[in-house]
Amino acid sequence: MAGVVLNVIPKRVFDFTNFAVGSTPSYTVVQRIDVSQYTDGVLEVRFHVNNIPGGNTVSVNIFGDGYTDEDPASQFTTLTPLFAGLSVSGPQQAFIGTSGGTVYGHYAVIVVSATMASAITTAVTLSADLVLRSPDDSL
């Protein structure tokens, strides 16, 4: 089985501090990841540092991306992630999390989001790789 490892998020800080309680802000980090030649993938996220108070959660998900040249200004994504994402809530030591499943469609997009239950400083430093596999050994 052939595959590829993509560094989709270099080490970076995501700060959700100034968002309202009850909101779910998100950052679209990577768009138009070509997954058309692959059957499954694993998202590997390294949470380097986090300042997430109890109640708030930060998640990393991969969604289907329906980009089209006919309407390039619009962002079309699936309503649910392609497979279960990774979440962190409450302050923790550095750790790594993995999640995987079937990838389908032509493109994928990576989104980092937060669920704001309190108005306390909420930030996380993370990096991520996406491992894509194909049964075609020529890739």
C-alpha positions, 0 to 999 in steps of 0.5 A: 500500500502506497501513501504520503505524509503531508505536514498540513499545519506547521507549529502554530498558535491558535488564539480564541480569547476574544470570542464570545461565550457560547460561540464556536469560532473556527479557522480554516487552516488548509484548503484543497488538499487533494485526496482523490487518489487515496482511500483512507487517512490518519490525522496526527495532531501534536498539542505542544502547549495549551491554555484552555480553561475547563469548559472550553474545547479546541478541536481539529477536524478534516472535512470534505472540500467541494471547491469548484472553479465555477464559484471559487469565492465560496467555501463548500464543505461537508456538514460533518467531518470525514472522520472523528477529529481530535479535541482538547479541553482543560490544561494538559501536558504536551501530547499527540493524538491520532484519528483516522478513517475513510477519505472521499471526494476530490479535496479535503479541508482542515479546520481548527475550532473552539467551543467557548463555554467561558470568557477566559484566555483560550489558546493552543499551540499545535502542529499536524500531519496528514497521512494518506494511503492508497492501494495503488503502489504507483503513487 
